[in-house]
Amino acid sequence: MAAAHATSGSLIPDEELVGQVVQGDGAAFQILYDRYFGRVYAFVQRRLRNRADVEETVQEVFINVFSSIGSYRGEAPLAAWVLGLSRRTIASRFKKKRHVTVPLEGDDQPHHIDPLVPTVRREPSPLEHYECGERIERIQLAARQLSHEQRELFELHHLQNRSIQEIARTLEKSEDSVKSNLYRARKLLLAR
């Protein structure tokens, strides 16, 4: 049976392989592993920079795939399910890595922080870095759906801090038209 899988593994649909894995067929899981390893590795590598973390996370993803394959309902392509599981595995790894911090106490420490005095910058945590990357990807995808006019209005108002009145005068449009198009642009961007 394993030899049949090895020779015709690429011809077997994902759904059939999932059914075989659920029934305990290790060779079917090996085919799925081989089929999705490259995609999962690339997905994780784009989000993590450390090779050891990438390799460990990829293995954790496939452990999660194997242990939860019975919950795959086939409502979406298996690739989407596997990459969603990859995203959740990465997020849970970041949550695990958070260390409890204890405030330092002593006479040399200020008792209050003046909000007007600049404080020391801290590096974003891996989770913050990952979430920021995810948000940027979603916003870039949504930005491609904006019309030229919506993009121009958004840039003028939100990036160049121009008032609605100033934009309306510059583009020779009514203030209501500017507001309406800005609303639609924000709605598209926030939907992501």
Beta strands, then each sheet from edge to edge (+ up, - down):
end
